[in-house]
């Protein structure tokens, strides 16, 4: 029996740690920290809801259980993406 060749890794986003201060997220080769102060939607969410994150189109993070969507660019350049409408 011959096994077929392995495909490319499809893992693009991973929640690495959840602390009392926020979430450590690894996405597309970069590690991000999302503090609960800046991202309050995650503070009351369950661990399984936070871990259920998908990377869409390589640039869009989606948490379907808590209805949160973030662009990766907003994590690397937060000043360009204010969280409060003024």
N, CA, C and O atoms as a Maestro MAE file, in Angstrom:
{
 s_m_m2io_version
 :::
 2.0.0
}

f_m_ct {
 s_m_title
 :::
 protein
 m_atom[344] {
  # First column is atom index #
  i_m_mmod_type
  r_m_x_coord
  r_m_y_coord
  r_m_z_coord
  i_m_residue_number
  s_m_chain_name
  s_m_pdb_residue_name
  s_m_pdb_atom_name
  i_m_atomic_number
  :::
  1 25 0.830 -1.167 0.000 1 A "UNK " " N  " 7
  2 3 0.000 0.000 0.000 1 A "UNK " " CA " 6
  3 2 0.882 1.238 0.000 1 A "UNK " " C  " 6
  4 15 1.833 1.333 0.775 1 A "UNK " " O  " 8
  5 25 0.566 2.171 -0.858 2 A "UNK " " N  " 7
  6 3 1.334 3.394 -0.951 2 A "UNK " " CA " 6
  7 2 0.459 4.561 -0.501 2 A "UNK " " C  " 6
  8 15 -0.668 4.729 -0.967 2 A "UNK " " O  " 8
  9 25 0.996 5.354 0.406 3 A "UNK " " N  " 7
  10 3 0.258 6.503 0.899 3 A "UNK " " CA " 6
  11 2 0.428 7.687 -0.040 3 A "UNK " " C  " 6
  12 15 1.482 7.874 -0.649 3 A "UNK " " O  " 8
  13 25 -0.611 8.467 -0.142 4 A "UNK " " N  " 7
  14 3 -0.513 9.647 -0.987 4 A "UNK " " CA " 6
  15 2 0.297 10.733 -0.273 4 A "UNK " " C  " 6
  16 15 0.454 10.707 0.947 4 A "UNK " " O  " 8
  17 25 0.790 11.656 -1.034 5 A "UNK " " N  " 7
  18 3 1.600 12.730 -0.506 5 A "UNK " " CA " 6
  19 2 0.760 13.652 0.386 5 A "UNK " " C  " 6
  20 15 -0.413 13.902 0.107 5 A "UNK " " O  " 8
  21 25 1.367 14.146 1.445 6 A "UNK " " N  " 7
  22 3 0.660 15.058 2.340 6 A "UNK " " CA " 6
  23 2 0.358 16.371 1.628 6 A "UNK " " C  " 6
  24 15 1.125 16.843 0.789 6 A "UNK " " O  " 8
  25 25 -0.774 16.936 1.989 7 A "UNK " " N  " 7
  26 3 -1.139 18.236 1.441 7 A "UNK " " CA " 6
  27 2 -0.551 19.362 2.259 7 A "UNK " " C  " 6
  28 15 0.146 19.126 3.246 7 A "UNK " " O  " 8
  29 25 -0.828 20.570 1.855 8 A "UNK " " N  " 7
  30 3 -0.364 21.740 2.589 8 A "UNK " " CA " 6
  31 2 -1.139 21.857 3.895 8 A "UNK " " C  " 6
  32 15 -2.297 21.452 3.992 8 A "UNK " " O  " 8
  33 25 -0.472 22.417 4.886 9 A "UNK " " N  " 7
  34 3 -1.136 22.664 6.154 9 A "UNK " " CA " 6
  35 2 -2.234 23.704 5.953 9 A "UNK " " C  " 6
  36 15 -2.008 24.739 5.327 9 A "UNK " " O  " 8
  37 25 -3.411 23.428 6.480 10 A "UNK " " N  " 7
  38 3 -4.518 24.367 6.323 10 A "UNK " " CA " 6
  39 2 -4.733 25.201 7.579 10 A "UNK " " C  " 6
  40 15 -5.606 26.068 7.605 10 A "UNK " " O  " 8
  41 25 -3.944 24.945 8.622 11 A "UNK " " N  " 7
  42 3 -4.081 25.705 9.856 11 A "UNK " " CA " 6
  43 2 -3.504 27.096 9.653 11 A "UNK " " C  " 6
  44 15 -2.301 27.247 9.439 11 A "UNK " " O  " 8
  45 25 -4.351 28.108 9.718 12 A "UNK " " N  " 7
  46 3 -3.897 29.475 9.531 12 A "UNK " " CA " 6
  47 2 -4.084 30.307 10.786 12 A "UNK " " C  " 6
  48 15 -3.487 31.376 10.914 12 A "UNK " " O  " 8
  49 25 -4.896 29.838 11.703 13 A "UNK " " N  " 7
  50 3 -5.130 30.584 12.932 13 A "UNK " " CA " 6
  51 2 -5.281 29.607 14.091 13 A "UNK " " C  " 6
  52 15 -5.891 28.545 13.963 13 A "UNK " " O  " 8
  53 25 -4.698 30.007 15.242 14 A "UNK " " N  " 7
  54 3 -4.759 29.149 16.420 14 A "UNK " " CA " 6
  55 2 -4.780 30.020 17.677 14 A "UNK " " C  " 6
  56 15 -3.985 30.951 17.810 14 A "UNK " " O  " 8
  57 25 -5.680 29.715 18.580 15 A "UNK " " N  " 7
  58 3 -5.681 30.371 19.887 15 A "UNK " " CA " 6
  59 2 -4.653 29.628 20.726 15 A "UNK " " C  " 6
  60 15 -4.818 28.443 21.015 15 A "UNK " " O  " 8
  61 25 -3.589 30.329 21.118 16 A "UNK " " N  " 7
  62 3 -2.506 29.683 21.843 16 A "UNK " " CA " 6
  63 2 -2.684 29.719 23.350 16 A "UNK " " C  " 6
  64 15 -2.252 28.810 24.059 16 A "UNK " " O  " 8
  65 25 -3.331 30.787 23.839 17 A "UNK " " N  " 7
  66 3 -3.505 30.890 25.282 17 A "UNK " " CA " 6
  67 2 -4.641 31.873 25.574 17 A "UNK " " C  " 6
  68 15 -4.867 32.832 24.836 17 A "UNK " " O  " 8
  69 25 -5.339 31.605 26.661 18 A "UNK " " N  " 7
  70 3 -6.359 32.523 27.159 18 A "UNK " " CA " 6
  71 2 -6.027 32.779 28.625 18 A "UNK " " C  " 6
  72 15 -6.017 31.862 29.446 18 A "UNK " " O  " 8
  73 25 -5.754 34.045 28.935 19 A "UNK " " N  " 7
  74 3 -5.420 34.405 30.314 19 A "UNK " " CA " 6
  75 2 -6.499 35.328 30.868 19 A "UNK " " C  " 6
  76 15 -7.481 35.616 30.183 19 A "UNK " " O  " 8
  77 25 -6.325 35.788 32.088 20 A "UNK " " N  " 7
  78 3 -7.302 36.707 32.660 20 A "UNK " " CA " 6
  79 2 -7.210 38.094 32.033 20 A "UNK " " C  " 6
  80 15 -8.069 38.943 32.268 20 A "UNK " " O  " 8
  81 25 -6.167 38.323 31.236 21 A "UNK " " N  " 7
  82 3 -5.965 39.621 30.593 21 A "UNK " " CA " 6
  83 2 -6.377 39.645 29.124 21 A "UNK " " C  " 6
  84 15 -6.671 40.708 28.578 21 A "UNK " " O  " 8
  85 25 -6.400 38.477 28.486 22 A "UNK " " N  " 7
  86 3 -6.753 38.455 27.066 22 A "UNK " " CA " 6
  87 2 -6.398 37.143 26.393 22 A "UNK " " C  " 6
  88 15 -6.237 36.107 27.037 22 A "UNK " " O  " 8
  89 25 -6.283 37.223 25.077 23 A "UNK " " N  " 7
  90 3 -6.095 36.040 24.237 23 A "UNK " " CA " 6
  91 2 -4.808 36.176 23.440 23 A "UNK " " C  " 6
  92 15 -4.534 37.227 22.862 23 A "UNK " " O  " 8
  93 25 -4.015 35.102 23.413 24 A "UNK " " N  " 7
  94 3 -2.861 35.025 22.526 24 A "UNK " " CA " 6
  95 2 -3.289 34.242 21.303 24 A "UNK " " C  " 6
  96 15 -3.770 33.113 21.401 24 A "UNK " " O  " 8
  97 25 -3.105 34.864 20.146 25 A "UNK " " N  " 7
  98 3 -3.578 34.300 18.885 25 A "UNK " " CA " 6
  99 2 -2.412 34.219 17.913 25 A "UNK " " C  " 6
  100 15 -1.651 35.176 17.767 25 A "UNK " " O  " 8
  101 25 -2.272 33.080 17.249 26 A "UNK " " N  " 7
  102 3 -1.254 32.906 16.211 26 A "UNK " " CA " 6
  103 2 -1.972 32.798 14.876 26 A "UNK " " C  " 6
  104 15 -2.776 31.890 14.663 26 A "UNK " " O  " 8
  105 25 -1.675 33.737 13.974 27 A "UNK " " N  " 7
  106 3 -2.356 33.751 12.684 27 A "UNK " " CA " 6
  107 2 -1.385 34.135 11.573 27 A "UNK " " C  " 6
  108 15 -0.675 35.136 11.672 27 A "UNK " " O  " 8
  109 25 -1.362 33.342 10.532 28 A "UNK " " N  " 7
  110 3 -0.542 33.603 9.343 28 A "UNK " " CA " 6
  111 2 0.899 33.964 9.684 28 A "UNK " " C  " 6
  112 15 1.463 34.902 9.122 28 A "UNK " " O  " 8
  113 25 1.488 33.210 10.613 29 A "UNK " " N  " 7
  114 3 2.897 33.385 10.942 29 A "UNK " " CA " 6
  115 2 3.209 34.479 11.950 29 A "UNK " " C  " 6
  116 15 4.381 34.751 12.208 29 A "UNK " " O  " 8
  117 25 2.200 35.110 12.522 30 A "UNK " " N  " 7
  118 3 2.406 36.193 13.478 30 A "UNK " " CA " 6
  119 2 1.591 35.943 14.737 30 A "UNK " " C  " 6
  120 15 0.475 35.425 14.677 30 A "UNK " " O  " 8
  121 25 2.162 36.318 15.879 31 A "UNK " " N  " 7
  122 3 1.463 36.171 17.147 31 A "UNK " " CA " 6
  123 2 0.864 37.521 17.552 31 A "UNK " " C  " 6
  124 15 1.517 38.559 17.445 31 A "UNK " " O  " 8
  125 25 -0.385 37.491 18.017 32 A "UNK " " N  " 7
  126 3 -1.100 38.697 18.420 32 A "UNK " " CA " 6
  127 2 -1.638 38.511 19.827 32 A "UNK " " C  " 6
  128 15 -1.960 37.398 20.243 32 A "UNK " " O  " 8
  129 25 -1.732 39.631 20.561 33 A "UNK " " N  " 7
  130 3 -2.384 39.616 21.862 33 A "UNK " " CA " 6
  131 2 -3.623 40.488 21.773 33 A "UNK " " C  " 6
  132 15 -3.533 41.664 21.420 33 A "UNK " " O  " 8
  133 25 -4.762 39.928 22.085 34 A "UNK " " N  " 7
  134 3 -6.032 40.645 22.084 34 A "UNK " " CA " 6
  135 2 -6.461 40.807 23.536 34 A "UNK " " C  " 6
  136 15 -6.961 39.865 24.152 34 A "UNK " " O  " 8
  137 25 -6.265 41.996 24.078 35 A "UNK " " N  " 7
  138 3 -6.623 42.223 25.482 35 A "UNK " " CA " 6
  139 2 -8.142 42.314 25.610 35 A "UNK " " C  " 6
  140 15 -8.830 42.767 24.696 35 A "UNK " " O  " 8
  141 25 -8.642 41.878 26.747 36 A "UNK " " N  " 7
  142 3 -10.078 41.972 26.999 36 A "UNK " " CA " 6
  143 2 -10.515 43.436 27.101 36 A "UNK " " C  " 6
  144 15 -11.675 43.758 26.845 36 A "UNK " " O  " 8
  145 25 -9.596 44.309 27.471 37 A "UNK " " N  " 7
  146 3 -9.917 45.739 27.540 37 A "UNK " " CA " 6
  147 2 -10.215 46.280 26.141 37 A "UNK " " C  " 6
  148 15 -11.169 47.034 25.951 37 A "UNK " " O  " 8
  149 25 -9.395 45.892 25.170 38 A "UNK " " N  " 7
  150 3 -9.576 46.381 23.800 38 A "UNK " " CA " 6
  151 2 -10.579 45.558 22.993 38 A "UNK " " C  " 6
  152 15 -11.184 46.068 22.050 38 A "UNK " " O  " 8
  153 25 -10.755 44.306 23.353 39 A "UNK " " N  " 7
  154 3 -11.663 43.397 22.644 39 A "UNK " " CA " 6
  155 2 -12.621 42.763 23.654 39 A "UNK " " C  " 6
  156 15 -12.506 41.573 23.948 39 A "UNK " " O  " 8
  157 25 -13.564 43.544 24.187 40 A "UNK " " N  " 7
  158 3 -14.433 43.072 25.281 40 A "UNK " " CA " 6
  159 2 -15.381 41.943 24.885 40 A "UNK " " C  " 6
  160 15 -15.940 41.288 25.765 40 A "UNK " " O  " 8
  161 25 -15.577 41.698 23.604 41 A "UNK " " N  " 7
  162 3 -16.503 40.654 23.148 41 A "UNK " " CA " 6
  163 2 -16.058 39.270 23.608 41 A "UNK " " C  " 6
  164 15 -16.876 38.357 23.720 41 A "UNK " " O  " 8
  165 25 -14.765 39.115 23.875 42 A "UNK " " N  " 7
  166 3 -14.238 37.811 24.256 42 A "UNK " " CA " 6
  167 2 -14.270 37.559 25.759 42 A "UNK " " C  " 6
  168 15 -14.146 36.414 26.192 42 A "UNK " " O  " 8
  169 25 -14.434 38.599 26.553 43 A "UNK " " N  " 7
  170 3 -14.306 38.462 28.016 43 A "UNK " " CA " 6
  171 2 -15.297 37.467 28.610 43 A "UNK " " C  " 6
  172 15 -14.909 36.657 29.452 43 A "UNK " " O  " 8
  173 25 -16.548 37.501 28.205 44 A "UNK " " N  " 7
  174 3 -17.554 36.610 28.768 44 A "UNK " " CA " 6
  175 2 -17.794 35.362 27.907 44 A "UNK " " C  " 6
  176 15 -18.636 34.529 28.243 44 A "UNK " " O  " 8
  177 25 -17.062 35.235 26.810 45 A "UNK " " N  " 7
  178 3 -17.244 34.080 25.921 45 A "UNK " " CA " 6
  179 2 -16.630 32.820 26.541 45 A "UNK " " C  " 6
  180 15 -15.676 32.896 27.316 45 A "UNK " " O  " 8
  181 25 -17.183 31.687 26.193 46 A "UNK " " N  " 7
  182 3 -16.638 30.419 26.687 46 A "UNK " " CA " 6
  183 2 -15.325 30.113 25.968 46 A "UNK " " C  " 6
  184 15 -15.053 30.635 24.887 46 A "UNK " " O  " 8
  185 25 -14.531 29.269 26.584 47 A "UNK " " N  " 7
  186 3 -13.255 28.875 25.989 47 A "UNK " " CA " 6
  187 2 -13.477 28.216 24.638 47 A "UNK " " C  " 6
  188 15 -12.754 28.501 23.684 47 A "UNK " " O  " 8
  189 25 -14.454 27.350 24.547 48 A "UNK " " N  " 7
  190 3 -14.702 26.665 23.270 48 A "UNK " " CA " 6
  191 2 -15.155 27.650 22.194 48 A "UNK " " C  " 6
  192 15 -14.834 27.463 21.020 48 A "UNK " " O  " 8
  193 25 -15.888 28.684 22.566 49 A "UNK " " N  " 7
  194 3 -16.309 29.702 21.593 49 A "UNK " " CA " 6
  195 2 -15.123 30.512 21.090 49 A "UNK " " C  " 6
  196 15 -15.052 30.848 19.908 49 A "UNK " " O  " 8
  197 25 -14.198 30.822 21.978 50 A "UNK " " N  " 7
  198 3 -13.004 31.575 21.585 50 A "UNK " " CA " 6
  199 2 -12.106 30.723 20.696 50 A "UNK " " C  " 6
  200 15 -11.519 31.225 19.737 50 A "UNK " " O  " 8
  201 25 -11.999 29.446 21.011 51 A "UNK " " N  " 7
  202 3 -11.141 28.561 20.222 51 A "UNK " " CA " 6
  203 2 -11.732 28.228 18.854 51 A "UNK " " C  " 6
  204 15 -11.008 27.795 17.958 51 A "UNK " " O  " 8
  205 25 -13.015 28.421 18.689 52 A "UNK " " N  " 7
  206 3 -13.656 28.144 17.404 52 A "UNK " " CA " 6
  207 2 -13.512 29.365 16.496 52 A "UNK " " C  " 6
  208 15 -14.457 30.133 16.310 52 A "UNK " " O  " 8
  209 25 -12.328 29.526 15.941 53 A "UNK " " N  " 7
  210 3 -12.027 30.658 15.062 53 A "UNK " " CA " 6
  211 2 -11.591 30.119 13.703 53 A "UNK " " C  " 6
  212 15 -10.895 29.107 13.615 53 A "UNK " " O  " 8
  213 25 -12.004 30.802 12.665 54 A "UNK " " N  " 7
  214 3 -11.660 30.408 11.304 54 A "UNK " " CA " 6
  215 2 -10.996 31.578 10.599 54 A "UNK " " C  " 6
  216 15 -11.338 32.737 10.837 54 A "UNK " " O  " 8
  217 25 -10.048 31.266 9.732 55 A "UNK " " N  " 7
  218 3 -9.398 32.288 8.922 55 A "UNK " " CA " 6
  219 2 -9.980 32.187 7.520 55 A "UNK " " C  " 6
  220 15 -9.803 31.178 6.837 55 A "UNK " " O  " 8
  221 25 -10.667 33.227 7.099 56 A "UNK " " N  " 7
  222 3 -11.298 33.247 5.788 56 A "UNK " " CA " 6
  223 2 -10.479 34.119 4.840 56 A "UNK " " C  " 6
  224 15 -10.101 35.238 5.188 56 A "UNK " " O  " 8
  225 25 -10.218 33.618 3.679 57 A "UNK " " N  " 7
  226 3 -9.500 34.348 2.625 57 A "UNK " " CA " 6
  227 2 -8.105 34.776 3.039 57 A "UNK " " C  " 6
  228 15 -7.516 35.646 2.396 57 A "UNK " " O  " 8
  229 25 -7.559 34.188 4.098 58 A "UNK " " N  " 7
  230 3 -6.208 34.500 4.539 58 A "UNK " " CA " 6
  231 2 -6.055 35.826 5.266 58 A "UNK " " C  " 6
  232 15 -4.953 36.152 5.708 58 A "UNK " " O  " 8
  233 25 -7.128 36.602 5.403 59 A "UNK " " N  " 7
  234 3 -7.021 37.921 6.032 59 A "UNK " " CA " 6
  235 2 -8.145 38.234 7.016 59 A "UNK " " C  " 6
  236 15 -8.098 39.250 7.709 59 A "UNK " " O  " 8
  237 25 -9.133 37.383 7.079 60 A "UNK " " N  " 7
  238 3 -10.344 37.663 7.857 60 A "UNK " " CA " 6
  239 2 -10.533 36.585 8.924 60 A "UNK " " C  " 6
  240 15 -10.604 35.399 8.605 60 A "UNK " " O  " 8
  241 25 -10.613 36.998 10.189 61 A "UNK " " N  " 7
  242 3 -10.842 36.057 11.284 61 A "UNK " " CA " 6
  243 2 -12.313 36.099 11.667 61 A "UNK " " C  " 6
  244 15 -12.906 37.171 11.789 61 A "UNK " " O  " 8
  245 25 -12.892 34.919 11.856 62 A "UNK " " N  " 7
  246 3 -14.324 34.825 12.150 62 A "UNK " " CA " 6
  247 2 -14.556 33.856 13.300 62 A "UNK " " C  " 6
  248 15 -14.120 32.706 13.257 62 A "UNK " " O  " 8
  249 25 -15.249 34.333 14.330 63 A "UNK " " N  " 7
  250 3 -15.681 33.517 15.465 63 A "UNK " " CA " 6
  251 2 -17.191 33.343 15.337 63 A "UNK " " C  " 6
  252 15 -17.938 34.215 15.781 63 A "UNK " " O  " 8
  253 25 -17.661 32.254 14.751 64 A "UNK " " N  " 7
  254 3 -19.096 32.093 14.500 64 A "UNK " " CA " 6
  255 2 -19.944 31.984 15.769 64 A "UNK " " C  " 6
  256 15 -21.092 32.429 15.774 64 A "UNK " " O  " 8
  257 25 -19.413 31.412 16.828 65 A "UNK " " N  " 7
  258 3 -20.195 31.225 18.051 65 A "UNK " " CA " 6
  259 2 -20.518 32.530 18.763 65 A "UNK " " C  " 6
  260 15 -21.543 32.633 19.437 65 A "UNK " " O  " 8
  261 25 -19.652 33.526 18.618 66 A "UNK " " N  " 7
  262 3 -19.877 34.799 19.313 66 A "UNK " " CA " 6
  263 2 -20.059 35.958 18.331 66 A "UNK " " C  " 6
  264 15 -20.118 37.119 18.735 66 A "UNK " " O  " 8
  265 25 -20.147 35.639 17.059 67 A "UNK " " N  " 7
  266 3 -20.426 36.619 16.001 67 A "UNK " " CA " 6
  267 2 -19.441 37.792 16.017 67 A "UNK " " C  " 6
  268 15 -19.840 38.956 16.035 67 A "UNK " " O  " 8
  269 25 -18.146 37.457 16.011 68 A "UNK " " N  " 7
  270 3 -17.089 38.462 15.976 68 A "UNK " " CA " 6
  271 2 -16.277 38.248 14.709 68 A "UNK " " C  " 6
  272 15 -15.926 37.121 14.362 68 A "UNK " " O  " 8
  273 25 -15.983 39.355 14.021 69 A "UNK " " N  " 7
  274 3 -15.170 39.331 12.808 69 A "UNK " " CA " 6
  275 2 -14.080 40.385 12.934 69 A "UNK " " C  " 6
  276 15 -14.354 41.526 13.306 69 A "UNK " " O  " 8
  277 25 -12.836 40.004 12.623 70 A "UNK " " N  " 7
  278 3 -11.711 40.931 12.655 70 A "UNK " " CA " 6
  279 2 -10.838 40.702 11.430 70 A "UNK " " C  " 6
  280 15 -10.673 39.570 10.977 70 A "UNK " " O  " 8
  281 25 -10.291 41.765 10.907 71 A "UNK " " N  " 7
  282 3 -9.313 41.674 9.839 71 A "UNK " " CA " 6
  283 2 -7.928 41.566 10.478 71 A "UNK " " C  " 6
  284 15 -7.665 42.216 11.489 71 A "UNK " " O  " 8
  285 25 -7.045 40.758 9.903 72 A "UNK " " N  " 7
  286 3 -5.694 40.636 10.444 72 A "UNK " " CA " 6
  287 2 -4.978 41.980 10.448 72 A "UNK " " C  " 6
  288 15 -4.207 42.269 11.364 72 A "UNK " " O  " 8
  289 25 -5.222 42.792 9.446 73 A "UNK " " N  " 7
  290 3 -4.571 44.099 9.380 73 A "UNK " " CA " 6
  291 2 -4.971 44.973 10.567 73 A "UNK " " C  " 6
  292 15 -4.176 45.791 11.030 73 A "UNK " " O  " 8
  293 25 -6.194 44.807 11.061 74 A "UNK " " N  " 7
  294 3 -6.630 45.598 12.218 74 A "UNK " " CA " 6
  295 2 -5.875 45.195 13.487 74 A "UNK " " C  " 6
  296 15 -5.787 45.981 14.430 74 A "UNK " " O  " 8
  297 25 -5.335 43.983 13.515 75 A "UNK " " N  " 7
  298 3 -4.545 43.546 14.667 75 A "UNK " " CA " 6
  299 2 -3.112 44.052 14.574 75 A "UNK " " C  " 6
  300 15 -2.497 44.364 15.593 75 A "UNK " " O  " 8
  301 25 -2.575 44.135 13.356 76 A "UNK " " N  " 7
  302 3 -1.204 44.600 13.193 76 A "UNK " " CA " 6
  303 2 -1.106 46.124 13.112 76 A "UNK " " C  " 6
  304 15 -0.065 46.690 13.444 76 A "UNK " " O  " 8
  305 25 -2.166 46.789 12.679 77 A "UNK " " N  " 7
  306 3 -2.212 48.254 12.571 77 A "UNK " " CA " 6
  307 2 -3.473 48.791 13.254 77 A "UNK " " C  " 6
  308 15 -4.351 49.323 12.575 77 A "UNK " " O  " 8
  309 25 -3.584 48.664 14.574 78 A "UNK " " N  " 7
  310 3 -4.836 49.017 15.260 78 A "UNK " " CA " 6
  311 2 -5.217 50.501 15.173 78 A "UNK " " C  " 6
  312 15 -6.399 50.829 15.270 78 A "UNK " " O  " 8
  313 25 -4.256 51.394 14.994 79 A "UNK " " N  " 7
  314 3 -4.582 52.824 14.925 79 A "UNK " " CA " 6
  315 2 -5.424 53.158 13.696 79 A "UNK " " C  " 6
  316 15 -6.165 54.140 13.702 79 A "UNK " " O  " 8
  317 25 -5.315 52.359 12.659 80 A "UNK " " N  " 7
  318 3 -6.100 52.580 11.454 80 A "UNK " " CA " 6
  319 2 -7.512 52.029 11.527 80 A "UNK " " C  " 6
  320 15 -8.323 52.245 10.626 80 A "UNK " " O  " 8
  321 25 -7.802 51.311 12.616 81 A "UNK " " N  " 7
  322 3 -9.110 50.668 12.780 81 A "UNK " " CA " 6
  323 2 -9.647 50.954 14.181 81 A "UNK " " C  " 6
  324 15 -9.561 50.096 15.060 81 A "UNK " " O  " 8
  325 25 -10.199 52.145 14.400 82 A "UNK " " N  " 7
  326 3 -10.722 52.438 15.751 82 A "UNK " " CA " 6
  327 2 -11.900 51.514 16.078 82 A "UNK " " C  " 6
  328 15 -12.740 51.230 15.224 82 A "UNK " " O  " 8
  329 25 -11.941 51.058 17.318 83 A "UNK " " N  " 7
  330 3 -12.999 50.146 17.739 83 A "UNK " " CA " 6
  331 2 -14.270 50.890 18.132 83 A "UNK " " C  " 6
  332 15 -15.337 50.289 18.254 83 A "UNK " " O  " 8
  333 25 -14.149 52.197 18.329 84 A "UNK " " N  " 7
  334 3 -15.307 53.000 18.714 84 A "UNK " " CA " 6
  335 2 -15.555 54.018 17.616 84 A "UNK " " C  " 6
  336 15 -14.648 54.743 17.209 84 A "UNK " " O  " 8
  337 25 -16.777 54.065 17.145 85 A "UNK " " N  " 7
  338 3 -17.142 55.019 16.103 85 A "UNK " " CA " 6
  339 2 -17.190 56.414 16.698 85 A "UNK " " C  " 6
  340 15 -17.804 56.626 17.744 85 A "UNK " " O  " 8
  341 25 -16.540 57.375 16.031 86 A "UNK " " N  " 7
  342 3 -16.563 58.745 16.566 86 A "UNK " " CA " 6
  343 2 -17.262 59.696 15.619 86 A "UNK " " C  " 6
  344 15 -17.372 60.887 15.909 86 A "UNK " " O  " 8
  :::
 }
 m_bond[343] {
  # First column is bond index #
  i_m_from
  i_m_to
  i_m_order
  :::
  1 1 2 1
  2 2 3 1
  3 3 4 2
  4 3 5 1
  5 5 6 1
  6 6 7 1
  7 7 8 2
  8 7 9 1
  9 9 10 1
  10 10 11 1
  11 11 12 2
  12 11 13 1
  13 13 14 1
  14 14 15 1
  15 15 16 2
  16 15 17 1
  17 17 18 1
  18 18 19 1
  19 19 20 2
  20 19 21 1
  21 21 22 1
  22 22 23 1
  23 23 24 2
  24 23 25 1
  25 25 26 1
  26 26 27 1
  27 27 28 2
  28 27 29 1
  29 29 30 1
  30 30 31 1
  31 31 32 2
  32 31 33 1
  33 33 34 1
  34 34 35 1
  35 35 36 2
  36 35 37 1
  37 37 38 1
  38 38 39 1
  39 39 40 2
  40 39 41 1
  41 41 42 1
  42 42 43 1
  43 43 44 2
  44 43 45 1
  45 45 46 1
  46 46 47 1
  47 47 48 2
  48 47 49 1
  49 49 50 1
  50 50 51 1
  51 51 52 2
  52 51 53 1
  53 53 54 1
  54 54 55 1
  55 55 56 2
  56 55 57 1
  57 57 58 1
  58 58 59 1
  59 59 60 2
  60 59 61 1
  61 61 62 1
  62 62 63 1
  63 63 64 2
  64 63 65 1
  65 65 66 1
  66 66 67 1
  67 67 68 2
  68 67 69 1
  69 69 70 1
  70 70 71 1
  71 71 72 2
  72 71 73 1
  73 73 74 1
  74 74 75 1
  75 75 76 2
  76 75 77 1
  77 77 78 1
  78 78 79 1
  79 79 80 2
  80 79 81 1
  81 81 82 1
  82 82 83 1
  83 83 84 2
  84 83 85 1
  85 85 86 1
  86 86 87 1
  87 87 88 2
  88 87 89 1
  89 89 90 1
  90 90 91 1
  91 91 92 2
  92 91 93 1
  93 93 94 1
  94 94 95 1
  95 95 96 2
  96 95 97 1
  97 97 98 1
  98 98 99 1
  99 99 100 2
  100 99 101 1
  101 101 102 1
  102 102 103 1
  103 103 104 2
  104 103 105 1
  105 105 106 1
  106 106 107 1
  107 107 108 2
  108 107 109 1
  109 109 110 1
  110 110 111 1
  111 111 112 2
  112 111 113 1
  113 113 114 1
  114 114 115 1
  115 115 116 2
  116 115 117 1
  117 117 118 1
  118 118 119 1
  119 119 120 2
  120 119 121 1
  121 121 122 1
  122 122 123 1
  123 123 124 2
  124 123 125 1
  125 125 126 1
  126 126 127 1
  127 127 128 2
  128 127 129 1
  129 129 130 1
  130 130 131 1
  131 131 132 2
  132 131 133 1
  133 133 134 1
  134 134 135 1
  135 135 136 2
  136 135 137 1
  137 137 138 1
  138 138 139 1
  139 139 140 2
  140 139 141 1
  141 141 142 1
  142 142 143 1
  143 143 144 2
  144 143 145 1
  145 145 146 1
  146 146 147 1
  147 147 148 2
  148 147 149 1
  149 149 150 1
  150 150 151 1
  151 151 152 2
  152 151 153 1
  153 153 154 1
  154 154 155 1
  155 155 156 2
  156 155 157 1
  157 157 158 1
  158 158 159 1
  159 159 160 2
  160 159 161 1
  161 161 162 1
  162 162 163 1
  163 163 164 2
  164 163 165 1
  165 165 166 1
  166 166 167 1
  167 167 168 2
  168 167 169 1
  169 169 170 1
  170 170 171 1
  171 171 172 2
  172 171 173 1
  173 173 174 1
  174 174 175 1
  175 175 176 2
  176 175 177 1
  177 177 178 1
  178 178 179 1
  179 179 180 2
  180 179 181 1
  181 181 182 1
  182 182 183 1
  183 183 184 2
  184 183 185 1
  185 185 186 1
  186 186 187 1
  187 187 188 2
  188 187 189 1
  189 189 190 1
  190 190 191 1
  191 191 192 2
  192 191 193 1
  193 193 194 1
  194 194 195 1
  195 195 196 2
  196 195 197 1
  197 197 198 1
  198 198 199 1
  199 199 200 2
  200 199 201 1
  201 201 202 1
  202 202 203 1
  203 203 204 2
  204 203 205 1
  205 205 206 1
  206 206 207 1
  207 207 208 2
  208 207 209 1
  209 209 210 1
  210 210 211 1
  211 211 212 2
  212 211 213 1
  213 213 214 1
  214 214 215 1
  215 215 216 2
  216 215 217 1
  217 217 218 1
  218 218 219 1
  219 219 220 2
  220 219 221 1
  221 221 222 1
  222 222 223 1
  223 223 224 2
  224 223 225 1
  225 225 226 1
  226 226 227 1
  227 227 228 2
  228 227 229 1
  229 229 230 1
  230 230 231 1
  231 231 232 2
  232 231 233 1
  233 233 234 1
  234 234 235 1
  235 235 236 2
  236 235 237 1
  237 237 238 1
  238 238 239 1
  239 239 240 2
  240 239 241 1
  241 241 242 1
  242 242 243 1
  243 243 244 2
  244 243 245 1
  245 245 246 1
  246 246 247 1
  247 247 248 2
  248 247 249 1
  249 249 250 1
  250 250 251 1
  251 251 252 2
  252 251 253 1
  253 253 254 1
  254 254 255 1
  255 255 256 2
  256 255 257 1
  257 257 258 1
  258 258 259 1
  259 259 260 2
  260 259 261 1
  261 261 262 1
  262 262 263 1
  263 263 264 2
  264 263 265 1
  265 265 266 1
  266 266 267 1
  267 267 268 2
  268 267 269 1
  269 269 270 1
  270 270 271 1
  271 271 272 2
  272 271 273 1
  273 273 274 1
  274 274 275 1
  275 275 276 2
  276 275 277 1
  277 277 278 1
  278 278 279 1
  279 279 280 2
  280 279 281 1
  281 281 282 1
  282 282 283 1
  283 283 284 2
  284 283 285 1
  285 285 286 1
  286 286 287 1
  287 287 288 2
  288 287 289 1
  289 289 290 1
  290 290 291 1
  291 291 292 2
  292 291 293 1
  293 293 294 1
  294 294 295 1
  295 295 296 2
  296 295 297 1
  297 297 298 1
  298 298 299 1
  299 299 300 2
  300 299 301 1
  301 301 302 1
  302 302 303 1
  303 303 304 2
  304 303 305 1
  305 305 306 1
  306 306 307 1
  307 307 308 2
  308 307 309 1
  309 309 310 1
  310 310 311 1
  311 311 312 2
  312 311 313 1
  313 313 314 1
  314 314 315 1
  315 315 316 2
  316 315 317 1
  317 317 318 1
  318 318 319 1
  319 319 320 2
  320 319 321 1
  321 321 322 1
  322 322 323 1
  323 323 324 2
  324 323 325 1
  325 325 326 1
  326 326 327 1
  327 327 328 2
  328 327 329 1
  329 329 330 1
  330 330 331 1
  331 331 332 2
  332 331 333 1
  333 333 334 1
  334 334 335 1
  335 335 336 2
  336 335 337 1
  337 337 338 1
  338 338 339 1
  339 339 340 2
  340 339 341 1
  341 341 342 1
  342 342 343 1
  343 343 344 2
  :::
 }
}
